[in-house]
Amino acid sequence: MLKEHIIGFENIGANLNDFKNFHRDVKCNIHEWDGQMFVDHFKEMAVNRPGFYFDYDVDSDGSLSKAIWADGIARRKYSIFGDGVSFDPTYSTNKYDMAFTPFTGEDHHKRSVTFYGALVVHEVAESFQRVFSHFLAAMGRKEPKYIITDQDPVPSKYGVTREDYSEFLKKLNAIIWDEDIEAAEFDAKWEEIGREHTVNNID
């Protein structure tokens, strides 16, 4: 960027390798402090930007385990377009092995809008419960009418070799894709399917 701004490396007293070496040195210098720098930056944003929400958790060793944030614009968009929310924890970062889990929706023009973002180390129920708890806190306790998430590998958990697999999947799809079903009715039918097919728990 600097080269393009000043029209050539010859005008800034450095070449591309110099910049690469500088970048390497900076990364080495902040290696153990990058998590703290991330937290400090977002804390500053929460103080200086009206409507910016930020929270985080650390593990017992002090390393960052969860980070949750939403700016004022995203929160206002949720108040308008937040009836339906897509929650997708399938994006992974390379270096830190954290799952990036955006909460997105759709505006009146069918364009995607992002309401909320989270980084999570441990992809377990407790971690996601915290993420959803913070999501509701950030959005003024307004719950979405429905949530769409990535498809869970039901076949591998239920067992495709079971004789009743096709029948089980047919019944499951019938309640999942029923647009008119209410929450209580869904829960009742899910329990009924579980009893019929001896399913104790599919998380």
NUMAR-902334 format. One record per residue (C-alpha): x, y, z. Coordinates in Angstrom, 3 decimals, decimal comma. Layout:
! NUMAR-902334
<node east="X" north="Y" up="Z"/>
...
END
This chain:
! NUMAR-902334
<node east="0,000" north="0,000" up="0,000"/>
<node east="2,801" north="2,381" up="0,862"/>
<node east="4,572" north="1,570" up="-2,400"/>
<node east="1,429" north="2,404" up="-4,399"/>
<node east="0,862" north="5,602" up="-2,420"/>
<node east="4,399" north="6,934" up="-2,906"/>
<node east="4,828" north="5,420" up="-6,395"/>
<node east="7,501" north="2,759" up="-5,958"/>
<node east="9,755" north="1,190" up="-3,324"/>
<node east="12,654" north="3,363" up="-4,512"/>
<node east="10,874" north="6,398" up="-3,046"/>
<node east="10,376" north="5,021" up="0,462"/>
<node east="13,863" north="3,692" up="1,214"/>
<node east="12,783" north="0,058" up="1,598"/>
<node east="11,974" north="-2,936" up="-0,566"/>
<node east="9,419" north="-5,726" up="-0,361"/>
<node east="11,750" north="-7,981" up="1,652"/>
<node east="12,257" north="-5,204" up="4,200"/>
<node east="8,512" north="-5,029" up="4,734"/>
<node east="8,243" north="-8,818" up="4,987"/>
<node east="11,033" north="-8,907" up="7,573"/>
<node east="9,395" north="-6,099" up="9,551"/>
<node east="6,087" north="-7,969" up="9,509"/>
<node east="7,843" north="-11,130" up="10,728"/>
<node east="9,525" north="-9,237" up="13,577"/>
<node east="6,238" north="-7,653" up="14,680"/>
<node east="4,546" north="-11,067" up="14,742"/>
<node east="7,385" north="-12,517" up="16,835"/>
<node east="7,245" north="-9,569" up="19,232"/>
<node east="3,495" north="-9,848" up="19,898"/>
<node east="3,365" north="-13,662" up="19,800"/>
<node east="2,279" north="-14,137" up="23,421"/>
<node east="0,338" north="-10,888" up="23,651"/>
<node east="-1,922" north="-11,042" up="20,604"/>
<node east="-4,921" north="-12,286" up="22,611"/>
<node east="-4,538" north="-9,462" up="25,124"/>
<node east="-4,127" north="-6,932" up="22,310"/>
<node east="-7,342" north="-8,233" up="20,741"/>
<node east="-9,233" north="-7,901" up="24,028"/>
<node east="-7,797" north="-4,440" up="24,746"/>
<node east="-8,760" north="-3,217" up="21,274"/>
<node east="-12,347" north="-4,407" up="21,591"/>
<node east="-12,628" north="-3,046" up="25,139"/>
<node east="-11,571" north="0,340" up="23,816"/>
<node east="-14,182" north="0,108" up="21,072"/>
<node east="-16,846" north="-0,720" up="23,668"/>
<node east="-15,904" north="2,438" up="25,585"/>
<node east="-15,566" north="4,797" up="22,637"/>
<node east="-18,275" north="3,601" up="20,261"/>
<node east="-21,904" north="4,040" up="21,311"/>
<node east="-23,824" north="0,780" up="21,151"/>
<node east="-20,772" north="-1,471" up="20,798"/>
<node east="-21,142" north="-4,721" up="22,769"/>
<node east="-18,164" north="-6,865" up="23,746"/>
<node east="-17,512" north="-9,654" up="26,216"/>
<node east="-15,005" north="-12,484" up="26,524"/>
<node east="-13,950" north="-15,494" up="28,603"/>
<node east="-10,553" north="-16,988" up="29,345"/>
<node east="-9,485" north="-20,532" up="30,213"/>
<node east="-7,838" north="-21,516" up="33,477"/>
<node east="-4,414" north="-20,820" up="31,932"/>
<node east="-5,469" north="-17,293" up="30,973"/>
<node east="-5,789" north="-17,945" up="27,239"/>
<node east="-8,737" north="-16,487" up="25,346"/>
<node east="-11,534" north="-19,054" up="25,005"/>
<node east="-14,496" north="-16,946" up="23,801"/>
<node east="-14,975" north="-13,484" up="22,384"/>
<node east="-18,361" north="-11,994" up="21,524"/>
<node east="-19,096" north="-8,658" up="19,883"/>
<node east="-21,685" north="-6,597" up="17,998"/>
<node east="-21,565" north="-2,948" up="16,962"/>
<node east="-24,386" north="-0,451" up="17,186"/>
<node east="-25,329" north="-0,707" up="13,516"/>
<node east="-25,554" north="-4,515" up="13,678"/>
<node east="-27,716" north="-4,314" up="16,788"/>
<node east="-30,080" north="-1,844" up="15,101"/>
<node east="-30,295" north="-4,121" up="12,069"/>
<node east="-31,228" north="-7,008" up="14,337"/>
<node east="-34,075" north="-4,975" up="15,824"/>
<node east="-35,478" north="-4,653" up="12,285"/>
<node east="-34,471" north="-7,888" up="10,553"/>
<node east="-33,930" north="-10,245" up="13,498"/>
<node east="-36,976" north="-12,493" up="13,116"/>
<node east="-34,781" north="-15,178" up="11,570"/>
<node east="-31,148" north="-15,830" up="12,421"/>
<node east="-28,587" north="-18,093" up="10,805"/>
<node east="-25,977" north="-19,389" up="13,233"/>
<node east="-23,013" north="-21,055" up="11,550"/>
<node east="-20,129" north="-22,383" up="13,696"/>
<node east="-18,349" north="-24,084" up="10,786"/>
<node east="-15,741" north="-21,395" up="10,048"/>
<node east="-12,362" north="-22,166" up="11,605"/>
<node east="-9,300" north="-19,987" up="12,004"/>
<node east="-5,990" north="-21,576" up="11,054"/>
<node east="-3,561" north="-20,323" up="13,672"/>
<node east="-5,658" north="-20,334" up="16,827"/>
<node east="-8,018" north="-23,229" up="16,144"/>
<node east="-11,030" north="-21,119" up="17,096"/>
<node east="-14,427" north="-21,414" up="15,457"/>
<node east="-15,776" north="-18,141" up="14,090"/>
<node east="-19,542" north="-18,164" up="14,566"/>
<node east="-21,378" north="-15,298" up="12,877"/>
<node east="-25,061" north="-14,623" up="13,464"/>
<node east="-26,565" north="-13,400" up="10,216"/>
<node east="-29,962" north="-12,557" up="8,781"/>
<node east="-31,570" north="-11,148" up="5,682"/>
<node east="-32,822" north="-7,637" up="4,964"/>
<node east="-35,820" north="-6,583" up="2,862"/>
<node east="-33,680" north="-6,812" up="-0,281"/>
<node east="-32,633" north="-10,418" up="0,409"/>
<node east="-29,108" north="-9,291" up="1,261"/>
<node east="-27,198" north="-10,887" up="4,116"/>
<node east="-26,687" north="-8,792" up="7,226"/>
<node east="-24,418" north="-9,692" up="10,130"/>
<node east="-25,811" north="-9,124" up="13,610"/>
<node east="-23,160" north="-10,571" up="15,879"/>
<node east="-19,842" north="-12,375" up="15,862"/>
<node east="-18,157" north="-14,825" up="18,204"/>
<node east="-14,892" north="-16,729" up="18,420"/>
<node east="-15,020" north="-20,003" up="20,368"/>
<node east="-12,245" north="-22,442" up="21,241"/>
<node east="-14,243" north="-25,284" up="22,756"/>
<node east="-17,139" north="-26,322" up="20,508"/>
<node east="-19,208" north="-27,807" up="23,317"/>
<node east="-22,735" north="-27,123" up="24,531"/>
<node east="-21,591" north="-24,944" up="27,451"/>
<node east="-19,594" north="-22,657" up="25,162"/>
<node east="-22,486" north="-22,174" up="22,761"/>
<node east="-24,886" north="-21,591" up="25,656"/>
<node east="-22,650" north="-18,698" up="26,702"/>
<node east="-22,565" north="-17,409" up="23,119"/>
<node east="-26,365" north="-17,454" up="22,871"/>
<node east="-26,730" north="-15,900" up="26,323"/>
<node east="-24,499" north="-12,993" up="25,298"/>
<node east="-26,323" north="-12,722" up="21,990"/>
<node east="-29,625" north="-12,153" up="23,792"/>
<node east="-27,964" north="-9,666" up="26,158"/>
<node east="-26,511" north="-7,738" up="23,214"/>
<node east="-29,880" north="-7,672" up="21,453"/>
<node east="-31,933" north="-6,422" up="24,381"/>
<node east="-33,301" north="-9,895" up="25,253"/>
<node east="-35,243" north="-9,994" up="21,956"/>
<node east="-35,383" north="-13,641" up="20,849"/>
<node east="-35,488" north="-14,539" up="17,144"/>
<node east="-38,573" north="-16,391" up="15,943"/>
<node east="-36,404" north="-19,099" up="14,402"/>
<node east="-32,736" north="-20,084" up="14,116"/>
<node east="-31,103" north="-21,934" up="11,237"/>
<node east="-27,787" north="-23,660" up="11,828"/>
<node east="-25,449" north="-25,999" up="9,969"/>
<node east="-26,759" north="-29,506" up="9,408"/>
<node east="-25,707" north="-31,946" up="12,085"/>
<node east="-24,411" north="-35,345" up="10,906"/>
<node east="-27,516" north="-37,282" up="12,032"/>
<node east="-26,748" north="-40,328" up="9,855"/>
<node east="-23,391" north="-40,938" up="11,511"/>
<node east="-24,882" north="-40,500" up="14,985"/>
<node east="-28,036" north="-42,530" up="14,441"/>
<node east="-26,482" north="-45,232" up="12,299"/>
<node east="-27,291" north="-45,702" up="8,607"/>
<node east="-27,124" north="-49,476" up="9,053"/>
<node east="-30,142" north="-49,552" up="11,363"/>
<node east="-33,164" north="-51,144" up="9,717"/>
<node east="-35,439" north="-48,264" up="10,666"/>
<node east="-33,017" north="-45,548" up="9,479"/>
<node east="-35,092" north="-44,488" up="6,427"/>
<node east="-38,312" north="-44,359" up="8,419"/>
<node east="-36,625" north="-42,398" up="11,221"/>
<node east="-35,148" north="-39,857" up="8,784"/>
<node east="-38,496" north="-39,445" up="7,013"/>
<node east="-40,277" north="-38,657" up="10,292"/>
<node east="-37,495" north="-36,327" up="11,410"/>
<node east="-37,550" north="-34,381" up="8,140"/>
<node east="-41,328" north="-34,092" up="8,354"/>
<node east="-41,177" north="-32,088" up="11,577"/>
<node east="-38,000" north="-30,155" up="10,724"/>
<node east="-39,389" north="-28,829" up="7,444"/>
<node east="-42,920" north="-28,190" up="8,679"/>
<node east="-43,278" north="-24,401" up="8,377"/>
<node east="-46,454" north="-24,295" up="10,465"/>
<node east="-45,341" north="-26,387" up="13,416"/>
<node east="-45,182" north="-24,693" up="16,816"/>
<node east="-42,329" north="-25,213" up="19,274"/>
<node east="-44,374" north="-27,255" up="21,759"/>
<node east="-45,713" north="-29,483" up="18,996"/>
<node east="-42,201" north="-29,986" up="17,601"/>
<node east="-40,897" north="-31,008" up="21,041"/>
<node east="-43,788" north="-33,442" up="21,522"/>
<node east="-43,285" north="-35,052" up="18,109"/>
<node east="-39,530" north="-35,232" up="18,607"/>
<node east="-40,048" north="-37,087" up="21,889"/>
<node east="-42,530" north="-39,384" up="20,182"/>
<node east="-40,039" north="-40,197" up="17,417"/>
<node east="-37,373" north="-40,798" up="20,043"/>
<node east="-39,557" north="-43,309" up="21,864"/>
<node east="-40,580" north="-45,108" up="18,663"/>
<node east="-36,988" north="-45,462" up="17,465"/>
<node east="-35,224" north="-45,818" up="20,820"/>
<node east="-33,329" north="-42,552" up="20,572"/>
<node east="-32,252" north="-41,361" up="23,982"/>
<node east="-30,424" north="-38,237" up="22,847"/>
<node east="-29,059" north="-36,883" up="19,573"/>
<node east="-27,157" north="-33,662" up="20,346"/>
END
